[in-house]
Amino acid sequence: MSIQQQRTKKVYGVILDILADSGNGDVTFRAGDVGTKLRAEGQPLDAWEIRGEFSTLESEGLITLEEESGAWTLAQDTAKRQASC
């Protein structure tokens, strides 16, 4: 697995962690949320790197941008797969 693939996988895992840890049932996240969690884990990434990973995940059909709010969500198909697991 390339470094790029590992980074993408890590960012996606952090997204899933953020959503799972959300005690209020929030289903949205932002690049800042991911950045905060990565820094807490001792694996910081620049904002532009995180945003680039979001673009990769979006092109893979895993996350979707809510244009009105600027927040991100899991893609509908992804959310359904997560719920069935």
C-alpha positions as CSV (number, residue, x, y, z in Angstrom):
1,M,0.0,0.0,0.0
2,S,1.4,3.4,-1.0
3,I,1.9,6.3,1.4
4,Q,-1.0,8.1,-0.3
5,Q,-3.3,5.1,0.2
6,Q,-2.3,4.8,3.8
7,R,-3.0,8.5,4.4
8,T,-6.4,8.2,2.7
9,K,-7.3,5.2,4.8
10,K,-6.1,7.0,7.9
11,V,-8.2,10.1,7.2
12,Y,-11.3,7.9,6.4
13,G,-10.8,6.0,9.7
14,V,-10.6,9.2,11.6
15,I,-13.9,10.4,9.9
16,L,-15.6,7.2,11.0
17,D,-14.2,7.6,14.6
18,I,-15.5,11.2,14.7
19,L,-18.9,10.2,13.6
20,A,-19.0,7.1,16.0
21,D,-17.8,9.3,18.9
22,S,-20.4,12.0,18.3
23,G,-22.7,11.7,21.3
24,N,-25.2,14.0,19.8
25,G,-25.8,11.9,16.7
26,D,-24.1,14.5,14.5
27,V,-23.6,13.1,11.0
28,T,-21.4,15.9,9.6
29,F,-17.8,16.7,9.9
30,R,-15.3,19.2,8.7
31,A,-11.6,19.2,7.9
32,G,-10.9,20.9,11.2
33,D,-12.5,18.0,13.1
34,V,-10.2,15.6,11.3
35,G,-7.2,17.8,11.9
36,T,-7.9,18.1,15.6
37,K,-8.2,14.4,16.0
38,L,-5.0,13.7,14.0
39,R,-3.0,16.2,16.1
40,A,-4.3,14.6,19.3
41,E,-3.0,11.2,17.9
42,G,0.4,12.7,17.2
43,Q,-0.2,12.5,13.4
44,P,-0.8,16.0,12.2
45,L,-1.6,16.9,8.6
46,D,-1.9,20.3,7.1
47,A,-5.4,21.6,6.2
48,W,-4.6,21.4,2.5
49,E,-3.6,17.7,2.9
50,I,-6.8,16.8,4.7
51,R,-8.9,18.7,2.1
52,G,-7.0,16.8,-0.6
53,E,-7.9,13.5,1.1
54,F,-11.5,14.6,1.2
55,S,-11.4,15.1,-2.6
56,T,-10.0,11.6,-3.0
57,L,-12.7,10.1,-0.7
58,E,-15.4,12.1,-2.5
59,S,-14.1,10.8,-5.9
60,E,-14.3,7.2,-4.4
61,G,-17.9,7.8,-3.5
62,L,-17.3,7.6,0.3
63,I,-18.1,11.1,1.4
64,T,-20.2,14.0,0.1
65,L,-20.0,17.7,0.6
66,E,-23.2,19.6,1.7
67,E,-22.7,22.7,-0.3
68,E,-25.2,24.8,1.7
69,S,-23.3,24.3,5.0
70,G,-19.8,23.4,3.8
71,A,-19.9,20.3,6.0
72,W,-19.2,16.8,4.9
73,T,-21.2,13.6,5.4
74,L,-20.8,9.9,4.6
75,A,-22.2,9.2,1.2
76,Q,-25.6,7.5,1.4
77,D,-24.4,4.2,0.1
78,T,-21.5,4.3,2.6
79,A,-23.8,5.1,5.5
80,K,-26.1,2.2,4.6
81,R,-23.1,-0.2,4.4
82,Q,-21.9,1.0,7.8
83,A,-25.3,0.5,9.4
84,S,-25.6,-3.0,8.0
85,C,-22.2,-4.1,9.4
